[in-house]
Every structure is written in structure tokens, then in C-alpha cells.
């Protein structure tokens, strides 16, 4: 996994390098029609894509947007998508919770998931009547790969009196074995709600040990967890935070709760990707760092031109498998379709429905920073 630490202000994450052959190989050219269709889009990404690159990208953008209309398709773009996808072809943009809600109500025949595989599965769980496509089946997730449905069954056999909360970053098979799902936007709300429902002071939260530890610091509920981690966020450290403060006096440091607890202890603010974006738009800090996946900073920066972004980040190799090229290919060829056995889908939907039935929050929950990290009992 590539890592960029302190790439400096005004140095955004590089978009994939393309020659004209990528579009031309698909019979797409930058002609007057494409120019007319895309001229108004270029300002949205001019800080990330050079004028020299644009003629190689614009034909793909124009073709994808045409295909969406022809096939009644929509693209759900996660916050970690590169700006060319997020800004130019994404119909709905946001974090896992936002995209899950959109998938459950979107009026389209086809959903293209510009994200990773568990997100596409979530869309299929919530919208079984729709065709759900993922442009690259290799777009996985270290958290989703860290636990199986069989693991959860063993946990429940050993701890039958405790509810099991699964982070949404898991497979349908895992969700089907759990009592409720959560996202980083609502994890504390979910933990407290399910503890009350089960009349218990103990909840098992899988598979992200760092999210579980950070949630445990926010609540009086006892949390047991699983030794999984996001390979992107676990690389950040409190030393990174200290180095950033030394190099950029006055910088405001925002962290995602998948980071280790010592990072949240040292940060100024923590929350889900949606919460981080809201913080920047509401507070407009002079200088800010987002300790999360690289493209998140690029996409938030595009919405907040008056904020100076310092860009240390970690690249997610799975998210970066999704490109304009394979989005185009998946719309043309109808590949790759995501399917889930119906019995698994129905049980997984119960866990998602339990989460989505909770009162909708006005905004994502904040994580209190500066708290001493907690050690939790592991169930695996």
C-alpha cells in the first residue's frame, strides 16, 4: 500500500495516469460533442486534473454519463473515490451509511458501486430487485476479510447472552450472523441501543478493534471486540500527529475512528468521513489535516476552497481499483454483478434494518478526543 505522509499544501493525491489510448481503445474520442458535454465539468476537478490530461478523461466521463441515462443506472460513490469519479460521474456521494440509505430508496434499474465489495453487497441486500454491479471484484477490504460468518457463530456460542454488533465493513455472511450493524457515524448510538434492548451492560463489536476501543471510550457500555483493523487507518500514529503539529503550527488535526486510539487522543476532532467533511465546512479552519484515506481530503478540499489542506494520507489499494475505465466497462458489459444467496440476504437485511430503524441523527456523532486509550477483551 502506498503511503503519502505530509505531501504538503496544494499537492493533491495523484489521479491514475492515463494515455489517450484508454479512451481510444474503447472507441471514445475527444471531439466537439464531448467537449460541449464536459466543459462545464472540468472546473470541478481542475485542481486535480491538468488541462493536458483532460482530453484523455473527458470522453470516458461523457460516455459514462450517457450510459447511465440509457440504462437507468446510478453510481454510488464513496468518499474515498478519486475526484474524477466522485465529482464527475457519482450520482450519490457519501459515507457507508449515506450510501446504504440511498441504495434502499434509489429509483434505478442498475446500481454501480464505486466503492468496495462489501458496499456493493449492502446495496444488493437493501435493493434485491436491482442489478448491482461492481467494476472490479478485487476491490475488497481488510476489515471484511478479517472475519467470517463461521467466526461469528462461534462467538455467539461462547457468549450467548451478549448482542453482536457488526461494523458495516463486513461481508453479507457476517452481517447475517449478527444482531445489528453500525457505521462510524452511528456506532455509539447502536451500541447503547442494542445494550438497552438486550438489557445488558456488555456488547460484542466486530471486527474493527480500533473502532470498538474508540467507541468504548465514549460510552459506559462494556465492549468486547475482535482483532481486525483497517490497513489504511492503522498505519497512522500519535507520532504522525506530533510531527504534523511541529511542521505546521496551528494546524487542526481531524482523525477517523478507525485510527488507533492514541491517534484520537492526540487529535483535535474525530468522526466518520461525513463528520469530518461537516467539520471542515462548518468550522472553516485555516489549516487542516484529515487522517484518513487520501482521496477524502481531495474531495473535501474541492468543496472548501478557502481551507488550506495539509495532505498526509494513506492510499487504500482496494478503493483505488475502481477507475473511470472499469466503471465504463461495467456499464457497457453489465459486469460484475453482485449476487447473494436469498437466505443470507434476508438475515443480513434484518441486521441492517435494525440499524436503520434507529432514530435518524441530525448529523453524525462526534468522537471525543483527548481520552486515554482503553484496552478491551478480545473474543477471537
N, C-alpha and C positions, 0 to 999 in steps of 0.2 A: 504494500500500500504506500503510495506516495504521500509525503508529508511536507507541508509548507508552513514553516514557523517564521512569523514576522516578515512577511513579504513586503510589508511597508504600505503606507497610504498610496492610493492611486495605482495599485498594482493588483488588478483583479485576477481571479483564478483563470488560467488559460482555458479557452474552449477547445474542443477537438480540432486538430489541424486537418484541413480539407483541401484537396485539389479540385479543380473543376470536374475531374473525372468522376467523382462521387455522384454528382447530379447527372452528368452527361452519360454515364454508364446506365442510368435509368431512363434515358431518353428525355431528360429535362434540360432546358437551356434558359439562359438569362436573356429574354427578348423583351420587346416593348410591353407586351401584355403582362409579363411577370413584374417588370419594373413598375408598371402602373398599380399592380395589386399590392406591392410590398414597400413602395417608397414611404408610406406613412408609418410603416412598422420599424424601419431602421432606427429612428431616434430612440426607440425603446431599448435598443441594445448597443448604441453607438459607443458606449464606454467599455464594451466587452468584445466587440467585433469590429475589425478595421474596415475601412472602405474597400481595401484590396480584397478582403475575404468575402465581402457581402455578395458579389455576383455568383460565388460558389454555393452560398447558403440560401439566397432568396428563392431559387427555383424549387428547392425542397420545401421551404415554408409555404410557398404558393400552392404547390401540389398537395401537400398535407391538408391545408385548409379547404381546398376544393373537394378532396376525397371525403372529408368529414361531412360536408353538405350532401354529397352524392349518396353516402352510405348511412346517413343519420347516425353518425358516430360522435362521441365526445372524448376528449383527452383529459384525464385526471392527473394533474402534475404536482408532484410532491415538492415541498420547499427545497429539497436537495437537488433538484434538476438544474442543469446548466441554464443560463439566461436565454439561450436560443430556444430551448424547449419551453421553459417556464413562462417567458414573456410573449413568445410569438405564436405558439400553437396550443398552449394549455387553455382549456375552457374553464376548468375549475382548478384553483390553486390553493394549497394549504398544507396543514399537518395531517397526520393519520386520522385524527378524529374528524376534522373538517371533510376530508375526502370520503371517509366512511359514511358520513351523513349525506353527502352528495350522491354517492353510489346508490343509496337506498331510495332516492326520490327522483333521480335524473330521468328525463324524458328522451331516451335514445334507444336505438336497437343495439348499438355496439359501444362498449366502454374500452378504451385503450388506456392501460395503466402505465403512466410514465412514473415509475417507481420500482419497487422490488416485489418479489413474488408473493410474499405474504399479503401485501396490499391488494394485489390482483385477486387473491383468494378471498379476501374480505369483501371485495366488490361482488364477487360471484355468490358468496354466502348471502349477502343482503339483496342481491338482484338476480336470482337464479334464472329468470326468464330472458335475461340479456346475454349476448355474446360478449365475454370478457377476454381481451387479448393482452398479452404482454410481449413487447418487442424482442426480448431476449430472455430465454428460460434460465440462463445462468445468473440472472440478477437476483441473487439470494441475500442472506442476512446472517451475520454471525450469531445473533441472538436466536433467530428462528432455528438455526442449525444446532443450537446447544442443548435442546431438549426435545423429547418425543412424547407422543401420547402415552406410550407404554411407561415412560418415566413418571408421568402424572398419575397414572393408575397405581403405581407402586407407592407414590407419596400419599395418595388418598387411603390406601390400605393401611399404611402406617399411622396416619393422622386423620382418622375418620371424623373427628369432632371439629375440625377446622376447615373453613371455606378456602378454596384455592382461587386466587386472582391471577389471571394471566395478562401480562403486557400484550398489547395488540401485535407486537412484533414476534409473532409465533405462527406456526402452521395451523391450518384448519383442524388437523388431527389433534393438536394440543388444545385448541380452543374447545373442541368437542368434549374434552375430559374435564374442563374447568367450570367453575360456577359463575364467573363473571369476567369480563375483560376490562382493561383500563388503558388509557394513554397517558403520556406525560402531562397532558393538560388537566386530567381529572383524577390522577392516581390516588391522591389523598382522600378525595371525595368518595371514590369507590371503596377504598379500604374501610373507611368509617361506616359507610352504608351497609356493606356486607357483614361487618362485625356486629352491627346492631341487629340486622335481620337474623343472624345465627345466634344472637345472644352470647357472644364470646368476646374475650379480650385479645384473642390471638388469630391472626390471618396468615396464610401462606401466600407469598407473592413470587411468581416465577416469570421469566427466567433471569431477569437483569438484577444482579446483586447490588449494583450501584444505585439504580433507581430505587430499589427496596430500602437500602440504607438511607437514602436521602428522604424518602417518604417517611420512614420511621422517625426521623428527626423532627418531623412536622406534626406528629400525632402521638397520642398516648396509647394507641393500639400496638400490641406486641406483634412484630412481623418476623416470620421465618422466611428464608429465601433459598434460591438455587444459585450455583456458582457460574452463571452466564454473564457475558459482558458484550457491549458493542465494541467492535475492534477499532472504530473511529474515535469514540469518546474516551475509551480507557487509556488512550495514549497521552491525554492532557494530564498535567501535573501541577501541583502548587508551585513548583519551581518555575514552570512556564508563566504563571501569573506574576510571580515576583520579578522575573526578568522583563516582562512587559511593562510593569509599573516603573522599573528603573529606566527602561529605554524610552518610555513615552509618559512623562509625568502628567498627571491629571486625566489619564485615560480611564474610561468606565468599562469594567470587565463584566460581561454577561456570559453565563455558563448554562449549558443544557444539563438536566438532572441525570442523564446517562453518564456524566463525568464522575470520576471518583469523588467521594465526599470531601477530601481535603481541597479539591478544586472549588467546590461550593463554599467551603469555609473561608477561602481566600477571595472569592469573587464579590462583586458589588450587587449582583442580581442574578437570579436563576429562574428558569422556567422552560416550558415547551417551546418548540420553534415558533408557534403562534404567539406565545407570551413574549418571546424575545423581540419579534417583529413589532408587537404592540408597544413594548417599552421604548424602542427607538423612535417610533412615530409620535408617541405621546410626550416623551421627555426631551427629544432632540439634543442628545449630549453632543458636546463639541467633538470629542474623540471617543470612539467606542471600539471594543473588540467583542466578537461573538465566538465563544469557544464551542464550535460545533463543526459540521461538515462545510467544506469550502464554499459551495455554491449558495448556501444560505446567506452569507454575507453579501455576495454579489446581488442577489435578488432583493434583499432588504435595502442595500445601497441604492438600487435603481429607483426605489420608492421614496428615498430620503436624500436628495442631492445635497442638502445643506449640512449633512453629517459627515465627518471625516472618519472613514473606516480604516483601522489598522487590521491587516488581514493575516493573522496566524490561523492556520486551519489544518484539518486532516482530510484528505480525499477519501471518499468511500468508493472502493473499486467496483462495488455492486451497482450503486446508483449510476456510476459513470458508464456502465454497459448500455444504458439507454441513450440513443442518439437520434438525431433527425432522420438519418438514413434508415435505421431499423424501424422507426415509427412509420415512415413511408412504406417500407416493405410489408409491415404487418397489416397496414390498411389495404394495400394492393392485393396481398395474397391470403388475407384472413388468418394469419398466423401470429403468435402461437396461442391457441385457445386454452383457457384455464378451465378445467373441469374438477368437480369434487363429488365423491360418492354421496348420494342423497341422504343416507342415514347420518353420515358425518356432517354434512352441511346443516341438517336440521338441528343437530345437537350443538354445533358451533354457533348457530344463529341464536340459540337460547342465551348463550353467554354474552354475545354482542347485544342482544335485545335488553338483557338485564342492565347493561351499562347505559344504553341509550334511553332507557326508561327513567333514569335518574333525572332530577330537575336540571334543565339546561342552565349552565352557568352564564352569567353576563359576559364573562371573559375568562380565559384560562387562569388556573390557580398559580399564584406565585410560590416559589420555594424560599423560605427564609434563609439567608446566607449568614456566615459567621458562626455557625453552630459546630460544636465539637463532633467529629465523626463517631458513629456508633458501630459496634461490632454485633452482627446478627448471627443467630444459629442457622446453619445450613441444613437443608433437608436432603441434599444429594451429595 
